[in-house]
């Protein structure tokens, strides 16, 4: 399976969204390779899209994803 490295930047405007945000991040924790004000992931394209989509649907959270050109075979 091919994976990509991406960074998902998050801006939280409603503190009550943090608990659900952390629950989503925990669900995808096996793909998270860093969390430094943003979330760095190494995962298949569909996983990155699903995670980013769920985070972006949270009320009070803005999510933007930037993809690298780096791909790898698992």
Jmol script that loads the backbone (N, CA, C; Angstrom):
load data "model"
ATOM      1  N   UNK A   1       0.843  -1.175   0.000  1.00  0.00           N
ATOM      2  CA  UNK A   1       0.000   0.000   0.000  1.00  0.00           C
ATOM      3  C   UNK A   1       0.892   1.244   0.000  1.00  0.00           C
ATOM      4  N   UNK A   2       0.518   2.239  -0.772  1.00  0.00           N
ATOM      5  CA  UNK A   2       1.290   3.472  -0.864  1.00  0.00           C
ATOM      6  C   UNK A   2       0.812   4.464   0.182  1.00  0.00           C
ATOM      7  N   UNK A   3       1.764   5.129   0.847  1.00  0.00           N
ATOM      8  CA  UNK A   3       1.405   6.156   1.828  1.00  0.00           C
ATOM      9  C   UNK A   3       2.001   7.490   1.397  1.00  0.00           C
ATOM     10  N   UNK A   4       1.469   8.571   1.971  1.00  0.00           N
ATOM     11  CA  UNK A   4       1.967   9.918   1.725  1.00  0.00           C
ATOM     12  C   UNK A   4       2.182  10.612   3.048  1.00  0.00           C
ATOM     13  N   UNK A   5       3.054  11.581   3.039  1.00  0.00           N
ATOM     14  CA  UNK A   5       3.261  12.412   4.212  1.00  0.00           C
ATOM     15  C   UNK A   5       2.460  13.689   4.005  1.00  0.00           C
ATOM     16  N   UNK A   6       1.736  14.092   5.031  1.00  0.00           N
ATOM     17  CA  UNK A   6       0.925  15.305   4.959  1.00  0.00           C
ATOM     18  C   UNK A   6       0.942  15.992   6.313  1.00  0.00           C
ATOM     19  N   UNK A   7       0.602  17.266   6.297  1.00  0.00           N
ATOM     20  CA  UNK A   7       0.467  18.049   7.521  1.00  0.00           C
ATOM     21  C   UNK A   7      -0.946  18.609   7.552  1.00  0.00           C
ATOM     22  N   UNK A   8      -1.617  18.407   8.665  1.00  0.00           N
ATOM     23  CA  UNK A   8      -2.969  18.945   8.853  1.00  0.00           C
ATOM     24  C   UNK A   8      -2.873  20.049   9.900  1.00  0.00           C
ATOM     25  N   UNK A   9      -3.118  21.282   9.479  1.00  0.00           N
ATOM     26  CA  UNK A   9      -3.095  22.387  10.433  1.00  0.00           C
ATOM     27  C   UNK A   9      -4.510  22.604  10.960  1.00  0.00           C
ATOM     28  N   UNK A  10      -4.590  22.884  12.239  1.00  0.00           N
ATOM     29  CA  UNK A  10      -5.889  23.022  12.903  1.00  0.00           C
ATOM     30  C   UNK A  10      -5.958  24.345  13.646  1.00  0.00           C
ATOM     31  N   UNK A  11      -7.065  25.040  13.497  1.00  0.00           N
ATOM     32  CA  UNK A  11      -7.340  26.227  14.290  1.00  0.00           C
ATOM     33  C   UNK A  11      -8.633  25.957  15.044  1.00  0.00           C
ATOM     34  N   UNK A  12      -8.545  25.982  16.365  1.00  0.00           N
ATOM     35  CA  UNK A  12      -9.707  25.714  17.214  1.00  0.00           C
ATOM     36  C   UNK A  12     -10.235  27.045  17.723  1.00  0.00           C
ATOM     37  N   UNK A  13     -11.478  27.354  17.376  1.00  0.00           N
ATOM     38  CA  UNK A  13     -12.098  28.607  17.812  1.00  0.00           C
ATOM     39  C   UNK A  13     -13.113  28.394  18.933  1.00  0.00           C
ATOM     40  N   UNK A  14     -13.468  27.146  19.184  1.00  0.00           N
ATOM     41  CA  UNK A  14     -14.401  26.829  20.259  1.00  0.00           C
ATOM     42  C   UNK A  14     -13.762  25.756  21.145  1.00  0.00           C
ATOM     43  N   UNK A  15     -13.331  26.118  22.339  1.00  0.00           N
ATOM     44  CA  UNK A  15     -12.646  25.170  23.210  1.00  0.00           C
ATOM     45  C   UNK A  15     -13.426  23.889  23.488  1.00  0.00           C
ATOM     46  N   UNK A  16     -14.739  23.938  23.421  1.00  0.00           N
ATOM     47  CA  UNK A  16     -15.535  22.730  23.678  1.00  0.00           C
ATOM     48  C   UNK A  16     -15.353  21.678  22.586  1.00  0.00           C
ATOM     49  N   UNK A  17     -14.738  22.033  21.469  1.00  0.00           N
ATOM     50  CA  UNK A  17     -14.489  21.070  20.388  1.00  0.00           C
ATOM     51  C   UNK A  17     -13.247  20.224  20.634  1.00  0.00           C
ATOM     52  N   UNK A  18     -12.422  20.606  21.601  1.00  0.00           N
ATOM     53  CA  UNK A  18     -11.132  19.939  21.820  1.00  0.00           C
ATOM     54  C   UNK A  18     -11.285  18.463  22.191  1.00  0.00           C
ATOM     55  N   UNK A  19     -12.253  18.130  23.009  1.00  0.00           N
ATOM     56  CA  UNK A  19     -12.424  16.734  23.425  1.00  0.00           C
ATOM     57  C   UNK A  19     -12.715  15.834  22.222  1.00  0.00           C
ATOM     58  N   UNK A  20     -13.629  16.257  21.362  1.00  0.00           N
ATOM     59  CA  UNK A  20     -13.955  15.457  20.183  1.00  0.00           C
ATOM     60  C   UNK A  20     -12.787  15.444  19.192  1.00  0.00           C
ATOM     61  N   UNK A  21     -12.089  16.569  19.068  1.00  0.00           N
ATOM     62  CA  UNK A  21     -10.908  16.635  18.212  1.00  0.00           C
ATOM     63  C   UNK A  21      -9.864  15.614  18.664  1.00  0.00           C
ATOM     64  N   UNK A  22      -9.580  15.578  19.954  1.00  0.00           N
ATOM     65  CA  UNK A  22      -8.616  14.614  20.485  1.00  0.00           C
ATOM     66  C   UNK A  22      -9.074  13.170  20.294  1.00  0.00           C
ATOM     67  N   UNK A  23     -10.370  12.929  20.370  1.00  0.00           N
ATOM     68  CA  UNK A  23     -10.894  11.575  20.143  1.00  0.00           C
ATOM     69  C   UNK A  23     -10.637  11.138  18.700  1.00  0.00           C
ATOM     70  N   UNK A  24     -10.834  12.052  17.747  1.00  0.00           N
ATOM     71  CA  UNK A  24     -10.562  11.729  16.345  1.00  0.00           C
ATOM     72  C   UNK A  24      -9.072  11.476  16.150  1.00  0.00           C
ATOM     73  N   UNK A  25      -8.230  12.331  16.713  1.00  0.00           N
ATOM     74  CA  UNK A  25      -6.789  12.136  16.585  1.00  0.00           C
ATOM     75  C   UNK A  25      -6.365  10.799  17.190  1.00  0.00           C
ATOM     76  N   UNK A  26      -6.964  10.417  18.304  1.00  0.00           N
ATOM     77  CA  UNK A  26      -6.641   9.130  18.923  1.00  0.00           C
ATOM     78  C   UNK A  26      -7.003   7.974  17.986  1.00  0.00           C
ATOM     79  N   UNK A  27      -8.128   8.096  17.283  1.00  0.00           N
ATOM     80  CA  UNK A  27      -8.553   7.062  16.345  1.00  0.00           C
ATOM     81  C   UNK A  27      -7.501   6.833  15.267  1.00  0.00           C
ATOM     82  N   UNK A  28      -6.837   7.890  14.842  1.00  0.00           N
ATOM     83  CA  UNK A  28      -5.840   7.818  13.775  1.00  0.00           C
ATOM     84  C   UNK A  28      -4.408   7.851  14.315  1.00  0.00           C
ATOM     85  N   UNK A  29      -4.208   7.582  15.576  1.00  0.00           N
ATOM     86  CA  UNK A  29      -2.890   7.730  16.205  1.00  0.00           C
ATOM     87  C   UNK A  29      -1.801   6.866  15.570  1.00  0.00           C
ATOM     88  N   UNK A  30      -2.156   5.739  14.980  1.00  0.00           N
ATOM     89  CA  UNK A  30      -1.140   4.885  14.368  1.00  0.00           C
ATOM     90  C   UNK A  30      -0.536   5.519  13.114  1.00  0.00           C
ATOM     91  N   UNK A  31      -1.175   6.528  12.562  1.00  0.00           N
ATOM     92  CA  UNK A  31      -0.668   7.217  11.378  1.00  0.00           C
ATOM     93  C   UNK A  31       0.025   8.539  11.713  1.00  0.00           C
ATOM     94  N   UNK A  32      -0.161   9.032  12.919  1.00  0.00           N
ATOM     95  CA  UNK A  32       0.401  10.331  13.302  1.00  0.00           C
ATOM     96  C   UNK A  32       1.885  10.165  13.606  1.00  0.00           C
ATOM     97  N   UNK A  33       2.707  10.964  12.901  1.00  0.00           N
ATOM     98  CA  UNK A  33       4.155  10.886  13.107  1.00  0.00           C
ATOM     99  C   UNK A  33       4.684  12.103  13.851  1.00  0.00           C
ATOM    100  N   UNK A  34       3.854  13.087  14.096  1.00  0.00           N
ATOM    101  CA  UNK A  34       4.263  14.260  14.857  1.00  0.00           C
ATOM    102  C   UNK A  34       3.090  15.168  15.116  1.00  0.00           C
ATOM    103  N   UNK A  35       3.202  15.910  16.210  1.00  0.00           N
ATOM    104  CA  UNK A  35       2.147  16.867  16.562  1.00  0.00           C
ATOM    105  C   UNK A  35       2.820  18.073  17.183  1.00  0.00           C
ATOM    106  N   UNK A  36       3.027  19.101  16.362  1.00  0.00           N
ATOM    107  CA  UNK A  36       3.790  20.272  16.777  1.00  0.00           C
ATOM    108  C   UNK A  36       3.024  21.550  16.438  1.00  0.00           C
ATOM    109  N   UNK A  37       1.826  21.697  16.922  1.00  0.00           N
ATOM    110  CA  UNK A  37       0.985  22.809  16.518  1.00  0.00           C
ATOM    111  C   UNK A  37       0.188  22.462  15.270  1.00  0.00           C
ATOM    112  N   UNK A  38       0.600  21.394  14.643  1.00  0.00           N
ATOM    113  CA  UNK A  38      -0.128  20.802  13.521  1.00  0.00           C
ATOM    114  C   UNK A  38       0.069  19.305  13.656  1.00  0.00           C
ATOM    115  N   UNK A  39      -0.577  18.533  12.841  1.00  0.00           N
ATOM    116  CA  UNK A  39      -0.493  17.082  12.928  1.00  0.00           C
ATOM    117  C   UNK A  39       0.180  16.561  11.666  1.00  0.00           C
ATOM    118  N   UNK A  40       1.333  15.919  11.816  1.00  0.00           N
ATOM    119  CA  UNK A  40       2.023  15.317  10.678  1.00  0.00           C
ATOM    120  C   UNK A  40       1.629  13.847  10.600  1.00  0.00           C
ATOM    121  N   UNK A  41       1.248  13.397   9.421  1.00  0.00           N
ATOM    122  CA  UNK A  41       0.803  12.014   9.254  1.00  0.00           C
ATOM    123  C   UNK A  41       1.529  11.347   8.087  1.00  0.00           C
ATOM    124  N   UNK A  42       1.653  10.046   8.172  1.00  0.00           N
ATOM    125  CA  UNK A  42       2.172   9.214   7.089  1.00  0.00           C
ATOM    126  C   UNK A  42       1.159   8.099   6.926  1.00  0.00           C
ATOM    127  N   UNK A  43       0.311   8.216   5.925  1.00  0.00           N
ATOM    128  CA  UNK A  43      -0.830   7.309   5.797  1.00  0.00           C
ATOM    129  C   UNK A  43      -1.264   7.233   4.349  1.00  0.00           C
ATOM    130  N   UNK A  44      -2.077   6.224   4.015  1.00  0.00           N
ATOM    131  CA  UNK A  44      -2.662   6.174   2.676  1.00  0.00           C
ATOM    132  C   UNK A  44      -3.536   7.409   2.427  1.00  0.00           C
ATOM    133  N   UNK A  45      -3.623   7.806   1.170  1.00  0.00           N
ATOM    134  CA  UNK A  45      -4.383   8.994   0.777  1.00  0.00           C
ATOM    135  C   UNK A  45      -5.808   8.984   1.329  1.00  0.00           C
ATOM    136  N   UNK A  46      -6.493   7.845   1.289  1.00  0.00           N
ATOM    137  CA  UNK A  46      -7.880   7.797   1.757  1.00  0.00           C
ATOM    138  C   UNK A  46      -7.989   8.002   3.256  1.00  0.00           C
ATOM    139  N   UNK A  47      -6.994   7.545   4.006  1.00  0.00           N
ATOM    140  CA  UNK A  47      -6.987   7.747   5.463  1.00  0.00           C
ATOM    141  C   UNK A  47      -6.786   9.225   5.775  1.00  0.00           C
ATOM    142  N   UNK A  48      -5.834   9.862   5.080  1.00  0.00           N
ATOM    143  CA  UNK A  48      -5.594  11.295   5.304  1.00  0.00           C
ATOM    144  C   UNK A  48      -6.858  12.093   4.991  1.00  0.00           C
ATOM    145  N   UNK A  49      -7.501  11.781   3.895  1.00  0.00           N
ATOM    146  CA  UNK A  49      -8.727  12.490   3.509  1.00  0.00           C
ATOM    147  C   UNK A  49      -9.839  12.286   4.531  1.00  0.00           C
ATOM    148  N   UNK A  50      -9.994  11.058   5.007  1.00  0.00           N
ATOM    149  CA  UNK A  50     -11.042  10.765   5.997  1.00  0.00           C
ATOM    150  C   UNK A  50     -10.780  11.512   7.298  1.00  0.00           C
ATOM    151  N   UNK A  51      -9.538  11.480   7.758  1.00  0.00           N
ATOM    152  CA  UNK A  51      -9.180  12.151   9.009  1.00  0.00           C
ATOM    153  C   UNK A  51      -9.382  13.657   8.887  1.00  0.00           C
ATOM    154  N   UNK A  52      -8.869  14.246   7.818  1.00  0.00           N
ATOM    155  CA  UNK A  52      -9.000  15.679   7.604  1.00  0.00           C
ATOM    156  C   UNK A  52     -10.469  16.079   7.471  1.00  0.00           C
ATOM    157  N   UNK A  53     -11.243  15.270   6.787  1.00  0.00           N
ATOM    158  CA  UNK A  53     -12.667  15.545   6.633  1.00  0.00           C
ATOM    159  C   UNK A  53     -13.406  15.541   7.952  1.00  0.00           C
ATOM    160  N   UNK A  54     -13.126  14.554   8.788  1.00  0.00           N
ATOM    161  CA  UNK A  54     -13.791  14.478  10.098  1.00  0.00           C
ATOM    162  C   UNK A  54     -13.396  15.660  10.971  1.00  0.00           C
ATOM    163  N   UNK A  55     -12.117  16.032  10.944  1.00  0.00           N
ATOM    164  CA  UNK A  55     -11.664  17.175  11.746  1.00  0.00           C
ATOM    165  C   UNK A  55     -12.304  18.465  11.242  1.00  0.00           C
ATOM    166  N   UNK A  56     -12.412  18.604   9.931  1.00  0.00           N
ATOM    167  CA  UNK A  56     -12.996  19.805   9.349  1.00  0.00           C
ATOM    168  C   UNK A  56     -14.485  19.949   9.591  1.00  0.00           C
ATOM    169  N   UNK A  57     -15.160  18.850   9.879  1.00  0.00           N
ATOM    170  CA  UNK A  57     -16.594  18.901  10.157  1.00  0.00           C
ATOM    171  C   UNK A  57     -16.919  19.296  11.591  1.00  0.00           C
ATOM    172  N   UNK A  58     -15.913  19.301  12.469  1.00  0.00           N
ATOM    173  CA  UNK A  58     -16.151  19.675  13.861  1.00  0.00           C
ATOM    174  C   UNK A  58     -16.494  21.164  13.948  1.00  0.00           C
ATOM    175  N   UNK A  59     -17.535  21.472  14.678  1.00  0.00           N
ATOM    176  CA  UNK A  59     -17.891  22.873  14.905  1.00  0.00           C
ATOM    177  C   UNK A  59     -16.771  23.534  15.698  1.00  0.00           C
ATOM    178  N   UNK A  60     -16.330  24.673  15.253  1.00  0.00           N
ATOM    179  CA  UNK A  60     -15.287  25.403  15.964  1.00  0.00           C
ATOM    180  C   UNK A  60     -13.877  24.976  15.604  1.00  0.00           C
ATOM    181  N   UNK A  61     -13.724  24.162  14.557  1.00  0.00           N
ATOM    182  CA  UNK A  61     -12.398  23.716  14.127  1.00  0.00           C
ATOM    183  C   UNK A  61     -12.263  23.961  12.627  1.00  0.00           C
ATOM    184  N   UNK A  62     -11.168  24.604  12.242  1.00  0.00           N
ATOM    185  CA  UNK A  62     -10.830  24.777  10.835  1.00  0.00           C
ATOM    186  C   UNK A  62      -9.635  23.882  10.557  1.00  0.00           C
ATOM    187  N   UNK A  63      -9.714  23.079   9.504  1.00  0.00           N
ATOM    188  CA  UNK A  63      -8.627  22.156   9.162  1.00  0.00           C
ATOM    189  C   UNK A  63      -8.224  22.349   7.711  1.00  0.00           C
ATOM    190  N   UNK A  64      -6.917  22.407   7.476  1.00  0.00           N
ATOM    191  CA  UNK A  64      -6.365  22.489   6.129  1.00  0.00           C
ATOM    192  C   UNK A  64      -5.256  21.455   6.026  1.00  0.00           C
ATOM    193  N   UNK A  65      -5.184  20.765   4.896  1.00  0.00           N
ATOM    194  CA  UNK A  65      -4.199  19.706   4.711  1.00  0.00           C
ATOM    195  C   UNK A  65      -3.259  20.073   3.576  1.00  0.00           C
ATOM    196  N   UNK A  66      -1.979  19.891   3.831  1.00  0.00           N
ATOM    197  CA  UNK A  66      -0.949  20.093   2.808  1.00  0.00           C
ATOM    198  C   UNK A  66      -0.241  18.762   2.606  1.00  0.00           C
ATOM    199  N   UNK A  67      -0.159  18.332   1.355  1.00  0.00           N
ATOM    200  CA  UNK A  67       0.454  17.047   1.011  1.00  0.00           C
ATOM    201  C   UNK A  67       1.858  17.256   0.461  1.00  0.00           C
ATOM    202  N   UNK A  68       2.756  16.369   0.837  1.00  0.00           N
ATOM    203  CA  UNK A  68       4.085  16.385   0.247  1.00  0.00           C
ATOM    204  C   UNK A  68       4.064  15.563  -1.040  1.00  0.00           C
ATOM    205  N   UNK A  69       5.114  15.651  -1.795  1.00  0.00           N
ATOM    206  CA  UNK A  69       5.249  14.829  -2.987  1.00  0.00           C
ATOM    207  C   UNK A  69       5.881  13.475  -2.662  1.00  0.00           C
ATOM    208  N   UNK A  70       6.197  13.255  -1.410  1.00  0.00           N
ATOM    209  CA  UNK A  70       6.841  12.017  -0.980  1.00  0.00           C
ATOM    210  C   UNK A  70       5.804  10.912  -0.842  1.00  0.00           C
ATOM    211  N   UNK A  71       6.024   9.794  -1.502  1.00  0.00           N
ATOM    212  CA  UNK A  71       5.183   8.613  -1.318  1.00  0.00           C
ATOM    213  C   UNK A  71       6.085   7.449  -0.981  1.00  0.00           C
ATOM    214  N   UNK A  72       5.536   6.466  -0.314  1.00  0.00           N
ATOM    215  CA  UNK A  72       6.304   5.285   0.071  1.00  0.00           C
ATOM    216  C   UNK A  72       5.429   4.053  -0.039  1.00  0.00           C
ATOM    217  N   UNK A  73       6.043   2.939  -0.278  1.00  0.00           N
ATOM    218  CA  UNK A  73       5.318   1.654  -0.291  1.00  0.00           C
ATOM    219  C   UNK A  73       5.460   1.029   1.080  1.00  0.00           C
ATOM    220  N   UNK A  74       4.360   0.536   1.615  1.00  0.00           N
ATOM    221  CA  UNK A  74       4.398  -0.158   2.906  1.00  0.00           C
ATOM    222  C   UNK A  74       4.785  -1.592   2.719  1.00  0.00           C
TER     223      UNK A  74
END
end "model"
wireframe off; spacefill off
backbone 0.3
color backbone group
